[in-house]
Amino acid sequence: MNSDLYSMEELIPVVADLTRKYTSNESSSVSYETANQLMKAVRYCIRHLSNMDNEMMDTTSKLPAKKAYELGYKKVIEKVYRVKERYGEFIPTFCSFDNLNYEETVRKGIGGFFTYYDAKFDPMNTILTLDYPTLIPVTECSGIDAIERYLDYIILEQEFLNHLPKDYIKQVLNAYDADYKQQFYNIASVVLRFILAGAFVGKGVAIIDEIDLIKLQKMWKTQSKNQLEEQFYKILNKLVKQYFDGNQELYLYLKNDLKEFTVEIENATQFSGIEHLFFIV
Amino acid sequence: MAEQDWLMNLQKETQLSTLLETNKFAEKFGLTLTKEDAEILVQERQNELKTQQRVEFGQGVLEKLVFAFSDSPYIYQDNYVDVLGRLQEMFYLYKNESMDQLSDDELIEFMKEKFDGECQGDLDYMEDTCLEKLAKWIRAHNHQFIGQYMEDLDEQ
């Protein structure tokens, strides 16, 4: 439900009520900053009210703001429990492949989120900086919505990575960058690019070498960015169909890295050479 | 817009009548507010809230200030409105300066104790010394004050 359906006059009594709870009735006034925060909290919860709840009411009138907020807040709480449960089920199988940023963001960061998240007075606060970058950035949402989406992406890339031997992944990461454990890039992206490059030279799941790089340089130099992109999409699509039951969500998630990859390839084939895409010296 | 004006006027009338109701209590100490006095104080409240960038959803703190300060030996009819106005101004300022770590009652209690005590009714002195000291202490310690400030400050 769009919180803009409600005017300030309708929302102010709801915010006033929330402010009283925020101050435990100990303060008659709050700063502008606090008042803005609580207004955002009310709007955030109202936005979580699905249209389904509104259809339960008379279609000619919308829910009173207080009711919309209460139902929306309930939805936020339900989402928190749902995401927490999903996280709890997922985390035992999580592997960071010794990358510190990955480990700390997912295991400590998200775990800590559920301890400190304030669904009542600050539900739009994501708290975490989510330092480990996912292939699709989580920027358009906040609070529990951001964590839910971030978790979706982490689970997808873990599904991709867990399909491969752990030793292979560590081998690829070490070949790419001896300091990968201290770095802040996306692990799945590194592995995916190696696999796609390997597919081009018919190597499958194996580490590409200097001879492969020479072949790839020649092959990629002759192709436009769009042509390369299309080929990568086809290879990825085939991979996902063959090994991941055609998981469209996974395909769309991994696909998001390929535009940037092809831009890097285009620059590399023209200037620096493609070895820098696969091996950081 | 007409509806908004009407609502604001209703709120103002409510605040005025609530403030004038306090006369029933304060007149025991020889203090009364006229309608004009109450209007001045209500307007000053609006101005102070804007200056201090605060929002108040209820009736305001004037009523509490009247109940707390009416029995002060340093307040009499001639300075009643001015003192209430200054107290209200300091109240909102020091709610900010103390980072909202103090409840309304705690701050009012502190102000009353100092006003009647070491400040001997001098509002400027109270603001420049006791309230400043309190605010600095809170900012330095960021401590949850409720019910404990007296003992902690005495230890200083």
Contacts between the chains, C-beta under 8 A, distances in Angstrom:
chain1	res1	chain2	res2	distance
A	9	B	4	7.7
A	9	B	7	7.7
A	12	B	57	7.8
A	15	B	57	7.7
A	16	B	57	3.7
A	16	B	58	7.9
A	19	B	55	7.8
A	19	B	57	5.7
A	20	B	57	7.3
A	20	B	58	8.0
A	23	B	103	7.9
A	26	B	103	3.5
A	26	B	104	6.4
A	26	B	105	7.1
A	26	B	146	7.3
A	27	B	95	7.2
A	27	B	100	6.6
A	27	B	103	6.1
A	27	B	104	5.4
A	28	B	56	5.6
A	28	B	57	7.8
A	28	B	58	5.1
A	28	B	59	7.5
A	28	B	60	6.3
A	28	B	61	5.2
A	28	B	64	7.8
A	28	B	104	5.5
A	29	B	49	6.9
A	29	B	54	4.5
A	29	B	55	6.3
A	29	B	56	4.0
A	29	B	57	7.9
A	29	B	60	8.0
A	29	B	61	7.3
A	29	B	92	6.9
A	29	B	95	6.5
A	30	B	54	6.6
A	30	B	55	5.8
A	30	B	100	6.9
A	31	B	53	6.2
A	31	B	54	5.7
A	31	B	55	7.6
A	31	B	96	6.6
A	31	B	100	6.7
A	32	B	53	4.4
A	32	B	54	6.9
A	32	B	55	6.3
A	33	B	53	8.0
A	34	B	55	8.0
A	34	B	100	7.3
A	35	B	55	4.2
